[in-house]
Amino acid sequence: MLQEGIVLSRSKGRYRWWKEFAFTTVFLLLTVWMIQFASDVLRPPQKVYGSTWSAFRAEPEDSLDVIYLGSSYAYCDINPSMVYASSGLTSYVMAGSEQTLSITYWYLKEILETQSPAAVMLEVTSLFFKANQNYTQQNIVYMPFSCNKLGAIVTAAEPELRLGLLFDLYFYHSRWNEIGFGDIWRALNPIQWDARKGHTAMEGTKEGAGEVLSEVDRVVTAEDYRANLAWLKKITDLCQEHNIQCFLTIYPSYTRSRPETYARIGRELQAIAPEAIYCDWSDAFDTIGLIPTEHLYDGGHLNQEGTAIFSNWLGGFLIGQGVTPRSQTAENTAAWQAAVQEWEETEAVSNP
């Protein structure tokens, strides 16, 4: 009897332990979910000016032919819908404001979790950025929570931002009084399709844009430049590992470095990534069909009309480089055709 009592007592003890463990686990999971949900509600939506991860995740898996990376030069100057209209190539701009190459590396790692592009086009003005620029928080906080986001936080973010990047409530807890039903709906439906495909259109032309050419080299320390080259090498190595053709580009601009600087960059990039294709289009206005005074929004970025011209030209360029459209489902083809129609109607309204 005594032995049976001891066995029964031990059995009850194990049951109680498992019950407490299960309760604690469920409680912790619910707490994490509630914190994450509150973060999703309070975090401001990001649909323009880069870092549009919510819309990117709405793209069907392995459906994109080309990914564009870089800074505002990428998300202002390239309209994937217009590239598609001229070439049939599906693409997306996954760039960010003044995005450093260290963050871009982790972006590409995360992109490759769901996409297998044939080509990656990286705008390399970011070689002249400091280790930490002005938009680290914006560029990282919208990434899906993953090992790649953790990598970006640890290797590419300022130490004082890391806590908030790990726990969004630290940044956005004060927005409680701004929350509406739309924020709750967005948190419940975090993946939202968007015809912009990461592009931000700049309307009109600022006074004086395209009238005066400025060729002045950006100032960057030797240490930052070496570090940037190292991150760029990691990006090109990642492309090579996944059999992706990498294009390293400079887009048309009237605020640019001197021609000899771009030539030097070309030689340096050729040395560290001979498999990549370097394209200096900084002075290619005539080749592309751009008129600086009409198609620049400001000194550095194209306006909506200029972007349409450049994107149409870019589609033909990519086809000429051997990048070919992959097969798409009827549903995704219809979605891309709808995106093209939406932009064509927008162009018609802007240029009656």
N, C-alpha and C positions, 0 to 999 in steps of 0.2 A: 504493500500500500504506500509506504513511504517513497519507494522508488517511482511508483506511478505518479505520486504527487509532485515529485521533483521534475519528472518529464513534462507533466502538465503545466507546471509553473514556467519551465523553460519555453514551452510552446507559446504560452500566453505572452511571455516576455518578448519573444521574437515577433509575434504578431503585433504587439504594441509598438515595437521599434519600427517595423515596416509601415505601420499605420502613420506614425509620426513622421517618418521619412517621406512617405507619399504626400502627406498634408503639407509639409514644409516645401517639397518640390513644386507642388501645384501652386502654393501661395507665392513662391518666388517667381514662377513663370507668369502668373497673373500680374504680379507687380511689374515685372519687366515689360509685359504687353501693355499695361496701362501707362507706364512711363513713355514707351515708344509711341503709343497712340497720342498721348498728350503732346509729345514732341512734334508729331506729324501735323497735328491741328495748329499748333502755335508757330511752326516754321513758316515764314512767308512763302508764297508760291513763286516758282522760278520758271518763267516761260520764254523769256528773252534775255539777251546779253549773256549767253553762254550757260554752261552747267545745266542743261535741260534734260536731266536724267529721267525724270518721270515720263516724258514723251519718248525718249530713246528706248525705254524698256517696253513700250507699246509696239515697237517694230517686231514683226515675226522673226523667230530665231533663224539665224543663217540666211537672211534675206538681203543683206546689204552688200553691194559690190565694192564700195569705196567709203572710207572714213576720213574726214578732214579734221586735223588737230591743230592746235595753236592758240592764238590770242584773238582779240577782237578783229584782227585782219581776216581771220578765217570765218567767224560767224557773221560778219558784215558783208564780206565780199563774195561769198558763195551761197547760192540758193539751190539746194539739191533738186528741187522740183524742176527748175530750169535746166539743170544738167540732165535730168531724166528726159525732158522734152526733146533735147537735141541728140541724145545718145542711147536712151533706154537703160542707162546705168542707174541703179538705186544707190543712194548714198545718204550720209548723215554728217552734220557738223557737230562734233563733240569737242568744243573749244571752251575757253573761259577768259574773262577779262584779265589781261596781263598775266596769263597763265605761265608759270615757270615750267621748264622741261622736266623737273622732278615730279611735279603733279601730273603732267602729261603722260609720263611713263606709267603711272598707276591708273590713269584713265584708260590707256590702251590695254593694260592687263585686265581691267574690269570689262572692257568692251569685248575682249576675246573670250569671255565666259559665255557669251550668247551669240556672237557673230563671228563669221570667218571671211572677212573681206579679201578681195583679190588685190586691193591696193590701199595704201595709207598715204595721205598727203599731209605733210607737216610743214607749216609756215614757220620759218626758222628765225624770225626777228627776236624770238624769245632767247636766243643766244646772248642778247644784250641786256637781259633782265638780271636783277640782283637775285641772291639766293631766296629772299622773301620779298614779294612785291606787295601791292596794295589790296589784293582780293583773295588772299589765301582762304579766309573763312568761306566766302561765297563759292569758291571753286571746289572745296572739299566737302562742305556740309551737306550738299545735295547728293553726293555719291550714295549708292545703296550700301547699307552696312555689310561689310565683308572684310576678308583679310586684306584686300587691296585698299580699302578705305583706311584700315588700320596702318597699312604700309605708308600711305600718303601722310597720315597724321604724324607718324613717328619720324619719317625722313624728310618731309617737305613743309611742315608747318612750324610756325614760331612756337616756342615752348608755352608762352602765355595763352595760346589759343587751343592747346591740346585738350584741356578739360572740357571746354565747350563743344569741341568737335566730337568728343566721345559721348557727351551728354548734352543734346541740343537745348534742353530746358535751361541750362546755364545761360545760354545766349538769349532765349526768346520767352522766358517765363513772364516778363512784364507785358506781354501782348494780350493778356486775358481780356482786357476791356475792348479789344479790337476784333475779337472773334465773332464770326457770323455762321449761319448755317452752311454757307459755301465752303468754309474752312473744314467743317466736320465732314461734309460730303467728299471733299478732296482727300481727307485722311482715310476715309473708308474706301475710296477708289483711287489709289495712288498712281496707277498707270493710266495715262491719258494720251491718246493719239493726237498728233498735231501736224498740220500740213506744212508748218514752217521747217520741220526737220532740223531744228537747231539754228536756223538762220534768223537774224534780226535785220529787218529792212530799215534803212536810213532814208528818209524822204527829203527831197530838195537838195539844194546846194548852199552851203554857208558862203557869206560874202567873202570874196577873194580866193575861194577854193579853186585850185588849178591854174591860178594866174602867175604865181611866183614859185619856182622850183627851189626847194631847200635841200641841199646835200651836206649834211653835217653828221659825222659819226657819233653814235651814242657813247656815253661814258660808262665803262664797266671795268671793275677791278680785274686784274689778271687771275686772281684766285676764283672769282665768280665765273669768269669765262672758261677756265679749265674745268670747273665743276659742271658747267652747262654742256661742254663738249662730252664729258663723261656720261651725263644723263642721255644726251642725244645718241651716243654710241649704244647705250642700253636699249633705247627705243629701236634703233635700226637692227640690233641683234635679235630683238624680240620679233621684229617683222621677218627677218631671215629664218628664224626658228619655225615660224608658222607659214613659210612659203608665201609671204606677202611682198609685192613690189612696193618699195618705199620711194616716194618723191619728196625731196627736200626743196622747199620753194620760198621765193620772195614775191609777193603780190604787187601789182601796179600801185605806185604811190608817188605823190609829189613832196612827201617828207621822208627822205631816205638817206642812207649812208652813201658815201662816195663809191663810184664804180670800182675803184681798186680795192676797196674793202670787201665788196661782194665777190670780187675775183679771188681775193685771199681766202674768204670763207669757203668758196668752191673748192679750192685746193686742199684746205684742211679737211673738209667733209669727204672728199675723194680719198684722202689718205686713211681716214678712220672707217669709212663705209663705202668701199668701192662699188658695192652692188647697188647702192642707192642712186637715184637720178636727181641731179641738182638742176633746178630751173630758176634762173634769175629773171623775173618778169617785171622788175621794178621800173624799167623804161620801155615796156612793151606796149605802150598805149596804141601806137599805130598798127602794130601787128594784130592786136586783139580787136581793134575797131573802137577804141575809147577816145573820147574827147575830154581832156582834163577839166576844162571850164564847165562842161555840162554833166560829166559823169562821176565827178568826185563829190562826196558829201562834205568833206573837209580835206585837209592836206594829206591825210593818210588812208581814209576809207572811201570806198565807192558808195554812191547812193543807189537807190532802188533800181533806177534805169541802168546805171553802170553795172550793177551786179547781174542783171538779166543778160547783158551783152557778154560779160566775162564768163558767166556760168554756161551759156550756150557754146561759147568758144572752148571752154574747158572740157565739155562733154566730147567734142570732136577731138581734142588733144588726147584725152585718155583712150578713146577708141584707137587713135593712131599709134598709141604706145602698147597696144595689144591687150588692153583691159576690156573684156567682153561681158555683156549682161548675162546673168544667170537666169535660169528658168524660174518663174514666179507662179504662185497660185493665181487662179482667176480672181479671187478676192483681193489679194494684194495688188495685182495689176490694176484693178478697178480703183483701189484706194490711191495709188500713185497718179492715175489719170485724173481723179477728182482733185488731187493736190495741184496738179498742173493747171487745171481749169480754174481753180480758185486764184492762183497767182496771175494767170492771164487776164482774168476779170479785174483783178486789182491793178494790173498794169494799164488796162484800158481806161479805168477810172482816173488814174494818175496822169495819163497822157492821152486825153480825148482827141 
